[in-house]
C-alpha cells in the first residue's frame, strides 16, 4: 500500500485520549476508510443530500462515511473544550493546545479533501501537503498557489490560463454549499456542537476566499511586493 | 448608525462576522469573546442589536441574552448557533425573547437580511412606543382641559351655554345674555 500517513492524537485532561491513524493513497490522494463496514443511516447519500451533489449511483455519501468514525468520537463533545493535539506525519510532528472545534476542524479538513466528493477534488493536492492548524493567511497563500500550479499542469492552452482565479472562486462557492449540507447532516446525529462547529470553521474560509480574490488577495499582497 | 454587538467565544467566527458586518456602512460593530465582558459593556452603552453564539464557556447564549434583555429591553436579540436542542430553543424564546435563531454555517446575504429586518422591526417598535407616549400625553392634556371646562361651566353656566336653532345656527337671545 503506497500511502502517506497522518496520526491525529487528541489529549484531554479528564477524558481518554482519542487517536486517528489516517492512511492516504499516494497516487489517488484518497483517504482509506477507517471503518469500511456497516455505515450508519445518516451517511446515506440521500440523507440531507447537499444541494449541489452530482452523485447519482452511490448509496453512501463519500465524505460522510469517512467522517463517521470521527463523528462517533466527537459527536458528544463541546466545541469550546480544550485539548492538546499532536499531528504526526511521515517526517515531522506538529502540536497545538487549542479548542476542540479548531483541532477537529483540522482533521475534518484533511478527511474531506481526501474523500471522493466531486466538489472537494480541487483540494486534494493541498491535502498532500497538509498543514495542520493553518491560519487564514497561510490558507489563502496555499489555496491560490496550488490552484495556479494546477492551472500550469492541467491547462494546455496558456491563453485560457485563469490568472484571475475565477474557477477557484467558484470551487469555494460550491464547497460552501457542501459545508452547509454536511453541517445539516451532522446536526441530525450529534448531541453537542464540537463536530458541527468544526465544519463551520472550515466554512469560514470557503466563504472568505471568493471575497479575498475579489479584493485581489490584498491580505497577502505584502508578502510578494517587497 | 446602528450599534451592534457580536459575541462568540471563537475568535475566527467573530472575525468573519466582523468582516461581513463592517461592509454595511450604517453598522457600528463591537465584538466580544467573553459574554461577561459583553454584559459589562452593555451596562454603559445602548446597542440596537445583539448577536450571540449559543454554546459559550462562561454562560450560554440564552442566559447572556436574558441578562441583556433585563438591561436593554428594546434591543433586538438574535442567536447564531451551530447546534441547538429543544431546551435551547425554548429558553431562547421564553427567557431571552429573541427575534431569530440563525443556524451556522450562515449564508452572508441571509444573515444581513435577517439583521436588517430585526433593526426595521425595532424601529417600528420604538416608533410605536413613541406614538403611544404622545397619545397618552395628549389624552392627559385633554382630560385636564375637560375638567377645567366642566368646573367653569358649573361656576358660570350662562357664559358657556349655547342656544342652537333647528337649522344649526346659534340663537343670540338678548334676554338670556342680559341675565
Interface residues (C-beta under 8 A of the other chain):
Chain A: X78 X79 X80 X99 X101 X102 X136 X176 X179 X180 X183 X187 X190 X192 X193 X196 X197 X199 X200 X201 X203 X204 X207 X208 X211
Chain B: X9 X10 X12 X13 X16 X19 X54 X55 X56 X57 X81 X82 X83 X103 X104 X105 X107 X108
